Amino acid sequence: MQPLEKEYTIVRDLPVGMAYDGTQPFAVWQTSAREKLAELLGMAHFTPCEPLTQIEWERASDAFHEIRFTFQSEPDYRVPCHLLIPHRVRLAGVMVCLQGHSTGMHISLGRAKYESDENTVAGGDRDFALQCVRHGMCCVTIEQRGFGEKGGNPNPDCYVPAMTALLSGRTLLGARVWDIMRLIDLLKAEFSDRCDTNRFFAMGNSGGGTATFYAAALDTRIAAAMPSCAFCTYADSIGSMFHCACNFVPNIRNYFDMAELAALTAPRPIVIVSGEKDDIFPIEPAKSQFARLQQYYAAADAADKCVHVVGPEGHRFYADLAWPIFEKLIQGEFV
């Protein structure tokens, strides 16, 4: 047996320590599970601070008004963002758009900065912010740590920050979630006159889908989530092949599999998007996890708020399949 095979079998066969067993109210289980997840992500090691928001510019286009701003999420760490407000808002709330491993958040805006961006923007339905505008929804892009302006131009640079974070009890994934949570604080406090900050949503593909999962699990202000190509078993995705170091959370498989993680979103709507041919989040274990997730949503009396969308191709988003379901769910029309 080789080392990876040995480690894989251990992860595969571990019991799920935080699995819901029905002996207590579901909401009580969620509270304790969120506390454990926050501990594993190292959230206690992040320091709140004043945002010190700086609006760098504002522009109007035919379809939306755009505000480029930065804010401080931790002392001496600033986060770049773009807020898009459609001229005709149809869906109330603000979508947080999260790119995966790419050259940065400009992909969500449908803008190419580097030669490789043309193919990324053109394929895979990754222009999340523009999709939101077309659906009449306010949205905000955020530069995730290790991507774009916050590391690795033009290639993502996650490995060293992820490993260094572990030395102090933090995780890079926890840092990304922290930035999302502080962004929501900021928008509620400073932009409620510019857009509807009564409800927030989150979406993303791959590493952006992963951040979506974890942020929605911890922050109940996220009213619905649409993560893409980030859902499987830990053993058959993160634990069985090469993945970026930013995906790894020490000790997490002793307590959670991905169904438990997603269950922390219940009873809020969640649309999980997978690719039939995704080779890094394989579809069969993803389907098995979703079957378990359905049981959790049933326990939360929200069986109709949990949907699995499977596209015919690989590791990408499927806008035409996912958006109609998401819209119905957040408008309370899905049956």
ZAVOMAR-567233 format. One record per residue (C-alpha): residue in one letter; x, y, z; chain; residue number from 1. Coordinates in nm, 3 decimals, padded with zeros to 5 digits, always signed. Layout:
[a,[X,Y,Z],A,NUM];
...
This chain:
[m,[+00.000,+00.000,+00.000],A,1];
[q,[+00.137,+00.341,-00.099],A,2];
[p,[+00.117,+00.648,+00.131],A,3];
[l,[-00.172,+00.816,-00.053],A,4];
[e,[-00.373,+00.494,-00.057],A,5];
[k,[-00.318,+00.455,+00.319],A,6];
[e,[-00.424,+00.812,+00.396],A,7];
[y,[-00.722,+00.782,+00.160],A,8];
[t,[-00.856,+00.472,+00.334],A,9];
[i,[-00.828,+00.644,+00.672],A,10];
[v,[-01.021,+00.949,+00.552],A,11];
[r,[-01.275,+00.734,+00.366],A,12];
[d,[-01.352,+00.514,+00.666],A,13];
[l,[-01.365,+00.778,+00.939],A,14];
[p,[-01.702,+00.817,+01.112],A,15];
[v,[-01.858,+01.162,+01.073],A,16];
[g,[-01.830,+01.293,+01.427],A,17];
[m,[-02.080,+01.577,+01.386],A,18];
[a,[-02.341,+01.380,+01.190],A,19];
[y,[-02.697,+01.463,+01.296],A,20];
[d,[-02.857,+01.163,+01.468],A,21];
[g,[-03.203,+01.301,+01.540],A,22];
[t,[-03.168,+01.297,+01.919],A,23];
[q,[-03.189,+01.674,+01.949],A,24];
[p,[-03.366,+01.951,+01.757],A,25];
[f,[-03.199,+02.010,+01.421],A,26];
[a,[-03.135,+02.379,+01.496],A,27];
[v,[-02.955,+02.283,+01.818],A,28];
[w,[-02.731,+02.047,+01.623],A,29];
[q,[-02.658,+02.324,+01.371],A,30];
[t,[-02.546,+02.560,+01.646],A,31];
[s,[-02.293,+02.315,+01.787],A,32];
[a,[-02.178,+02.213,+01.437],A,33];
[r,[-02.121,+02.576,+01.338],A,34];
[e,[-01.914,+02.629,+01.649],A,35];
[k,[-01.699,+02.327,+01.563],A,36];
[l,[-01.660,+02.439,+01.201],A,37];
[a,[-01.555,+02.788,+01.311],A,38];
[e,[-01.298,+02.631,+01.543],A,39];
[l,[-01.155,+02.412,+01.265],A,40];
[l,[-01.128,+02.709,+01.028],A,41];
[g,[-00.944,+02.907,+01.296],A,42];
[m,[-01.200,+03.188,+01.300],A,43];
[a,[-01.106,+03.290,+01.654],A,44];
[h,[-00.765,+03.398,+01.522],A,45];
[f,[-00.902,+03.676,+01.300],A,46];
[t,[-00.916,+04.029,+01.439],A,47];
[p,[-01.210,+04.264,+01.370],A,48];
[c,[-01.131,+04.620,+01.275],A,49];
[e,[-01.281,+04.932,+01.125],A,50];
[p,[-01.335,+04.883,+00.750],A,51];
[l,[-01.191,+05.223,+00.648],A,52];
[t,[-01.374,+05.198,+00.317],A,53];
[q,[-01.222,+05.373,+00.018],A,54];
[i,[-01.434,+05.427,-00.293],A,55];
[e,[-01.186,+05.445,-00.581],A,56];
[w,[-01.429,+05.521,-00.864],A,57];
[e,[-01.787,+05.497,-00.986],A,58];
[r,[-01.906,+05.443,-01.342],A,59];
[a,[-02.236,+05.402,-01.521],A,60];
[s,[-02.287,+05.165,-01.815],A,61];
[d,[-02.596,+05.086,-02.018],A,62];
[a,[-02.697,+04.805,-01.781],A,63];
[f,[-02.563,+04.895,-01.437],A,64];
[h,[-02.389,+05.139,-01.206],A,65];
[e,[-02.049,+05.013,-01.084],A,66];
[i,[-01.861,+05.109,-00.770],A,67];
[r,[-01.500,+05.004,-00.720],A,68];
[f,[-01.398,+05.009,-00.353],A,69];
[t,[-01.160,+04.854,-00.104],A,70];
[f,[-01.206,+04.791,+00.266],A,71];
[q,[-01.004,+04.665,+00.558],A,72];
[s,[-01.114,+04.320,+00.681],A,73];
[e,[-00.826,+04.279,+00.926],A,74];
[p,[-00.573,+04.534,+01.048],A,75];
[d,[-00.346,+04.624,+00.754],A,76];
[y,[-00.525,+04.394,+00.507],A,77];
[r,[-00.742,+04.550,+00.236],A,78];
[v,[-00.992,+04.372,+00.011],A,79];
[p,[-01.078,+04.497,-00.341],A,80];
[c,[-01.442,+04.472,-00.455],A,81];
[h,[-01.676,+04.581,-00.734],A,82];
[l,[-02.043,+04.648,-00.659],A,83];
[l,[-02.282,+04.635,-00.956],A,84];
[i,[-02.630,+04.782,-00.928],A,85];
[p,[-02.859,+04.711,-01.227],A,86];
[h,[-03.061,+05.006,-01.350],A,87];
[r,[-03.368,+04.787,-01.321],A,88];
[v,[-03.358,+04.574,-01.008],A,89];
[r,[-03.602,+04.282,-01.015],A,90];
[l,[-03.469,+04.047,-00.746],A,91];
[a,[-03.410,+04.199,-00.404],A,92];
[g,[-03.082,+04.128,-00.231],A,93];
[v,[-02.711,+04.123,-00.316],A,94];
[m,[-02.519,+03.827,-00.461],A,95];
[v,[-02.159,+03.778,-00.350],A,96];
[c,[-01.972,+03.646,-00.656],A,97];
[l,[-01.671,+03.425,-00.587],A,98];
[q,[-01.424,+03.317,-00.854],A,99];
[g,[-01.229,+02.996,-00.824],A,100];
[h,[-00.863,+02.949,-00.909],A,101];
[s,[-00.823,+03.206,-01.182],A,102];
[t,[-00.651,+03.535,-01.253],A,103];
[g,[-00.902,+03.717,-01.036],A,104];
[m,[-01.245,+03.865,-00.979],A,105];
[h,[-01.241,+04.043,-01.317],A,106];
[i,[-01.349,+03.707,-01.463],A,107];
[s,[-01.684,+03.749,-01.284],A,108];
[l,[-01.710,+04.089,-01.451],A,109];
[g,[-01.648,+03.936,-01.794],A,110];
[r,[-01.325,+04.132,-01.840],A,111];
[a,[-01.002,+03.986,-01.970],A,112];
[k,[-00.676,+04.115,-01.821],A,113];
[y,[-00.441,+03.841,-01.932],A,114];
[e,[-00.408,+03.635,-02.248],A,115];
[s,[-00.554,+03.323,-02.085],A,116];
[d,[-00.862,+03.514,-01.967],A,117];
[e,[-01.033,+03.515,-02.307],A,118];
[n,[-01.102,+03.143,-02.292],A,119];
[t,[-01.198,+03.156,-01.924],A,120];
[v,[-01.446,+03.437,-01.980],A,121];
[a,[-01.587,+03.284,-02.300],A,122];
[g,[-01.642,+02.935,-02.163],A,123];
[g,[-01.786,+02.783,-01.850],A,124];
[d,[-02.043,+03.052,-01.759],A,125];
[r,[-01.797,+03.216,-01.519],A,126];
[d,[-01.913,+03.576,-01.569],A,127];
[f,[-02.116,+03.558,-01.249],A,128];
[a,[-02.160,+03.931,-01.194],A,129];
[l,[-02.293,+03.987,-01.544],A,130];
[q,[-02.534,+03.697,-01.496],A,131];
[c,[-02.664,+03.863,-01.181],A,132];
[v,[-02.719,+04.190,-01.366],A,133];
[r,[-02.909,+04.010,-01.642],A,134];
[h,[-03.131,+03.858,-01.377],A,135];
[g,[-03.193,+04.199,-01.221],A,136];
[m,[-02.991,+04.137,-00.905],A,137];
[c,[-02.732,+04.356,-00.733],A,138];
[c,[-02.400,+04.182,-00.693],A,139];
[v,[-02.053,+04.231,-00.555],A,140];
[t,[-01.726,+04.070,-00.661],A,141];
[i,[-01.456,+04.019,-00.400],A,142];
[e,[-01.092,+03.935,-00.465],A,143];
[q,[-01.024,+03.616,-00.274],A,144];
[r,[-00.692,+03.575,-00.098],A,145];
[g,[-00.434,+03.417,-00.326],A,146];
[f,[-00.608,+03.524,-00.648],A,147];
[g,[-00.576,+03.824,-00.879],A,148];
[e,[-00.493,+04.147,-00.701],A,149];
[k,[-00.445,+03.959,-00.375],A,150];
[g,[-00.173,+03.725,-00.495],A,151];
[g,[-00.032,+03.545,-00.795],A,152];
[n,[-00.075,+03.768,-01.098],A,153];
[p,[-00.143,+03.613,-01.336],A,154];
[n,[-00.148,+03.271,-01.167],A,155];
[p,[-00.310,+03.192,-00.830],A,156];
[d,[-00.068,+03.183,-00.539],A,157];
[c,[-00.231,+02.992,-00.254],A,158];
[y,[+00.023,+02.736,-00.137],A,159];
[v,[+00.258,+02.942,+00.079],A,160];
[p,[-00.016,+03.161,+00.238],A,161];
[a,[-00.222,+02.848,+00.310],A,162];
[m,[+00.070,+02.669,+00.475],A,163];
[t,[+00.185,+02.977,+00.665],A,164];
[a,[-00.167,+03.031,+00.802],A,165];
[l,[-00.157,+02.687,+00.963],A,166];
[l,[+00.141,+02.791,+01.175],A,167];
[s,[-00.077,+03.033,+01.372],A,168];
[g,[-00.395,+02.824,+01.390],A,169];
[r,[-00.557,+02.997,+01.094],A,170];
[t,[-00.658,+02.865,+00.752],A,171];
[l,[-00.660,+03.042,+00.417],A,172];
[l,[-01.014,+02.918,+00.361],A,173];
[g,[-01.114,+03.067,+00.695],A,174];
[a,[-00.956,+03.396,+00.585],A,175];
[r,[-01.165,+03.397,+00.268],A,176];
[v,[-01.480,+03.333,+00.468],A,177];
[w,[-01.380,+03.608,+00.711],A,178];
[d,[-01.348,+03.855,+00.422],A,179];
[i,[-01.695,+03.760,+00.296],A,180];
[m,[-01.849,+03.808,+00.640],A,181];
[r,[-01.683,+04.145,+00.687],A,182];
[l,[-01.796,+04.246,+00.336],A,183];
[i,[-02.156,+04.176,+00.440],A,184];
[d,[-02.104,+04.389,+00.752],A,185];
[l,[-01.972,+04.671,+00.538],A,186];
[l,[-02.249,+04.659,+00.278],A,187];
[k,[-02.518,+04.664,+00.547],A,188];
[a,[-02.353,+04.956,+00.726],A,189];
[e,[-02.245,+05.173,+00.432],A,190];
[f,[-02.432,+05.076,+00.115],A,191];
[s,[-02.790,+05.014,+00.228],A,192];
[d,[-02.893,+05.334,+00.048],A,193];
[r,[-02.743,+05.207,-00.280],A,194];
[c,[-02.878,+04.849,-00.288],A,195];
[d,[-03.106,+04.615,-00.092],A,196];
[t,[-02.900,+04.473,+00.195],A,197];
[n,[-03.183,+04.288,+00.364],A,198];
[r,[-03.077,+03.959,+00.206],A,199];
[f,[-02.746,+03.831,+00.075],A,200];
[f,[-02.673,+03.539,-00.154],A,201];
[a,[-02.348,+03.370,-00.259],A,202];
[m,[-02.233,+03.183,-00.568],A,203];
[g,[-01.909,+03.057,-00.715],A,204];
[n,[-01.741,+02.777,-00.905],A,205];
[s,[-01.462,+02.546,-00.787],A,206];
[g,[-01.263,+02.740,-00.524],A,207];
[g,[-01.540,+03.000,-00.535],A,208];
[g,[-01.795,+02.725,-00.476],A,209];
[t,[-01.590,+02.605,-00.180],A,210];
[a,[-01.586,+02.953,-00.026],A,211];
[t,[-01.961,+02.973,-00.093],A,212];
[f,[-02.023,+02.648,+00.098],A,213];
[y,[-01.822,+02.748,+00.402],A,214];
[a,[-01.948,+03.107,+00.415],A,215];
[a,[-02.313,+03.000,+00.389],A,216];
[a,[-02.254,+02.737,+00.657],A,217];
[l,[-02.121,+02.993,+00.906],A,218];
[d,[-02.313,+03.312,+00.819],A,219];
[t,[-02.691,+03.280,+00.828],A,220];
[r,[-02.726,+03.626,+00.670],A,221];
[i,[-02.656,+03.449,+00.341],A,222];
[a,[-03.016,+03.373,+00.249],A,223];
[a,[-02.938,+03.124,-00.027],A,224];
[a,[-02.631,+02.971,-00.190],A,225];
[m,[-02.541,+02.839,-00.535],A,226];
[p,[-02.202,+02.661,-00.511],A,227];
[s,[-02.070,+02.490,-00.823],A,228];
[c,[-01.818,+02.208,-00.872],A,229];
[a,[-01.713,+02.198,-00.508],A,230];
[f,[-01.937,+01.925,-00.360],A,231];
[c,[-01.841,+01.561,-00.319],A,232];
[t,[-01.702,+01.346,-00.040],A,233];
[y,[-01.379,+01.470,+00.113],A,234];
[a,[-01.223,+01.129,+00.048],A,235];
[d,[-01.305,+01.119,-00.323],A,236];
[s,[-01.215,+01.478,-00.403],A,237];
[i,[-00.984,+01.671,-00.172],A,238];
[g,[-00.844,+01.351,-00.020],A,239];
[s,[-00.765,+01.142,-00.326],A,240];
[m,[-00.585,+01.365,-00.575],A,241];
[f,[-00.389,+01.688,-00.609],A,242];
[h,[-00.584,+01.993,-00.493],A,243];
[c,[-00.463,+02.336,-00.399],A,244];
[a,[-00.355,+02.366,-00.035],A,245];
[c,[-00.627,+02.625,+00.027],A,246];
[n,[-00.888,+02.344,+00.020],A,247];
[f,[-00.748,+02.167,+00.325],A,248];
[v,[-00.879,+02.221,+00.678],A,249];
[p,[-00.688,+02.024,+00.944],A,250];
[n,[-00.894,+01.757,+01.122],A,251];
[i,[-01.218,+01.842,+00.942],A,252];
[r,[-01.300,+01.489,+00.826],A,253];
[n,[-01.317,+01.372,+01.188],A,254];
[y,[-01.628,+01.586,+01.223],A,255];
[f,[-01.780,+01.663,+00.882],A,256];
[d,[-01.830,+01.533,+00.535],A,257];
[m,[-01.960,+01.775,+00.275],A,258];
[a,[-02.324,+01.683,+00.336],A,259];
[e,[-02.291,+01.800,+00.697],A,260];
[l,[-02.119,+02.117,+00.581],A,261];
[a,[-02.400,+02.198,+00.336],A,262];
[a,[-02.662,+02.101,+00.596],A,263];
[l,[-02.561,+02.406,+00.799],A,264];
[t,[-02.731,+02.613,+00.528],A,265];
[a,[-03.073,+02.453,+00.595],A,266];
[p,[-03.353,+02.561,+00.585],A,267];
[r,[-03.215,+02.831,+00.354],A,268];
[p,[-03.223,+02.736,-00.016],A,269];
[i,[-02.918,+02.578,-00.173],A,270];
[v,[-02.865,+02.491,-00.538],A,271];
[i,[-02.566,+02.259,-00.573],A,272];
[v,[-02.423,+02.249,-00.924],A,273];
[s,[-02.209,+01.960,-01.048],A,274];
[g,[-02.061,+01.853,-01.379],A,275];
[e,[-02.129,+01.498,-01.499],A,276];
[k,[-01.768,+01.475,-01.622],A,277];
[d,[-01.597,+01.672,-01.342],A,278];
[d,[-01.278,+01.479,-01.274],A,279];
[i,[-01.183,+01.652,-00.949],A,280];
[f,[-01.527,+01.647,-00.782],A,281];
[p,[-01.653,+01.313,-00.921],A,282];
[i,[-02.024,+01.290,-00.983],A,283];
[e,[-02.115,+00.958,-00.819],A,284];
[p,[-01.987,+01.045,-00.469],A,285];
[a,[-02.136,+01.391,-00.519],A,286];
[k,[-02.475,+01.227,-00.578],A,287];
[s,[-02.434,+01.009,-00.270],A,288];
[q,[-02.356,+01.313,-00.057],A,289];
[f,[-02.655,+01.496,-00.198],A,290];
[a,[-02.881,+01.205,-00.101],A,291];
[r,[-02.759,+01.247,+00.257],A,292];
[l,[-02.805,+01.622,+00.234],A,293];
[q,[-03.167,+01.570,+00.132],A,294];
[q,[-03.220,+01.384,+00.459],A,295];
[y,[-03.080,+01.678,+00.652],A,296];
[y,[-03.305,+01.923,+00.471],A,297];
[a,[-03.603,+01.700,+00.543],A,298];
[a,[-03.506,+01.711,+00.912],A,299];
[a,[-03.513,+02.092,+00.884],A,300];
[d,[-03.862,+02.077,+00.724],A,301];
[a,[-03.714,+02.223,+00.405],A,302];
[a,[-03.695,+01.926,+00.168],A,303];
[d,[-03.796,+02.141,-00.131],A,304];
[k,[-03.519,+02.397,-00.069],A,305];
[c,[-03.233,+02.167,-00.165],A,306];
[v,[-03.167,+02.098,-00.536],A,307];
[h,[-02.885,+01.923,-00.722],A,308];
[v,[-02.823,+02.049,-01.076],A,309];
[v,[-02.601,+01.826,-01.290],A,310];
[g,[-02.463,+01.968,-01.613],A,311];
[p,[-02.349,+01.745,-01.900],A,312];
[e,[-01.985,+01.855,-01.911],A,313];
[g,[-01.699,+01.901,-01.667],A,314];
[h,[-01.567,+02.143,-01.407],A,315];
[r,[-01.769,+02.455,-01.488],A,316];
[f,[-02.088,+02.642,-01.401],A,317];
[y,[-02.417,+02.577,-01.585],A,318];
[a,[-02.605,+02.905,-01.587],A,319];
[d,[-02.900,+02.800,-01.802],A,320];
[l,[-02.974,+02.503,-01.578],A,321];
[a,[-02.906,+02.657,-01.238],A,322];
[w,[-03.043,+03.011,-01.252],A,323];
[p,[-03.413,+02.928,-01.318],A,324];
[i,[-03.418,+02.698,-01.015],A,325];
[f,[-03.232,+02.946,-00.796],A,326];
[e,[-03.470,+03.227,-00.886],A,327];
[k,[-03.775,+03.017,-00.801],A,328];
[l,[-03.625,+02.908,-00.472],A,329];
[i,[-03.544,+03.257,-00.349],A,330];
[q,[-03.885,+03.383,-00.457],A,331];
[g,[-04.060,+03.097,-00.276],A,332];
[e,[-04.208,+02.958,-00.595],A,333];
[f,[-04.022,+02.627,-00.618],A,334];
[v,[-04.233,+02.314,-00.563],A,335];
